[in-house]
């Protein structure tokens, strides 16, 4: 077993970390067009997801907890999902097109412990929280 071999019981974050360790400078994610268009390497994406995972854990999110991901399609969305997987939490997609009633229902029904959202959605989150 090498240092890059995933543990016996692993999840997507474990596999991701192995890839980031092996090829940190390779391009991992490309978002084309729009205001969120950019490119991230495996190493950069790993580092950003780790920071978010630590922030979630510091706020009490743990294994099995539901984390809402209220983000547009972009690097932040992937970072949020990886961060949740890293702490063994359950990422829950929140469609950015939902209106207040749909959000209120989802926030209540999904048993969210935390919500990762883009700043542009702050007013809408405050309205239904």
N, C-alpha and C positions, 0 to 999 in steps of 0.2 A: 504494500500500500504506500503510495507516494503522498507527499504533502498536498497534492492536488486531487486526491481521491476523495469523493464525497463520503460523509459518514453513512452508515447503514440505513438509517432513517433520515432521509433528506427531503428537502423541498426545493422549489425553484431557486430560492436565494442561495442555497448551498451550491447548486450547479453554476449559477451566475458568478459567485465568488471564485470558483475554480477557473472559469473562463477569464475573469478580470485579472487573476493572478498570472495566468499563462500569457495573455496578450493584452496588457494594459494600454498599449499605445495604438491598438487597432481601433478603427471606427466601429462603434457599436450601434449608434442610433442616429438617423438622419431625419430631420423634420423639414420638409420642403415648403417654402412659401409662407405667407401670412406673417403676423407679428412675432410668432413663436418659432420661426424657422431657424434651425441651427443644427450643429453636429456635435456629438459627444463620443469620446473614446470609452472603452470598457472601464479604464481606470477612473476617468472623470465621473462617469455615471455611478460607479461603485462608491466613490467618495461622497457624492451628493446623496445617494440613497442611504449610506451609513449615517450621515449627519441627521437626516430626517428620522431614521430609525431610533437614534439616540434621543432626539427631541421627543418623539412619541413615548418612548420608554420612561423618560424623565417626567412625563405628564401622567404616568400611571397606566399606560396601555400595555397589555401583556398578551400572552398566548391565548388564542381563542376569542379575543375581543374583536368587535366589529369596528372597522375604520372606514368612514365614508370618504370617497375620493371624488370631489366635486370640482373637476378641472376640465378644461378644453383638451382636445387631442394635442399632445406635445410632449416634450421631454419630462415635464413635471408629472404628468400622468404615469409614465413608466417609473419615475423615481418614487412616487407615492406607493405604487403597487409593490415594488421591490422592498421598500422600507417596511411595509406591513408584513411581507413574507419573512423578512429578516428577524422580526420579533415574534414570528409565528402567530401574528394577528390575521384577521380575515378582511381583505380589502373588499369594499362594497362600492360598485360603480354608481355614481349619481349623475344622471344625464343632465348636461348643462342647459338643455332646452326646457327642462321642467319649469312649470309655473309654481307659484307659492303653495297652492293646494296640494299639488303632487309632491312637492318637497316635504311639506309637513307630514303627509302620509308616510312617505319613505323614511324620513328621519325617525318617526315614531315606530314604524313597523320593523325597521332593520335593526333596532336595538343598538344604535351606534354609541360607542364610547368616545370617539373622537371624529373630527371632520377635518380633512385637508382640503382647503379650497383656495382658489385664486382670489386675489384682492378684488377683482371686478365683481365677484359674487357676494362680497361682504354685506352689502345692504339687504340683499335677498335673504341671506342666512339670518341676519338679525331680525328680519321681519317674521320669520317662521320659527325661530329658536325659542 
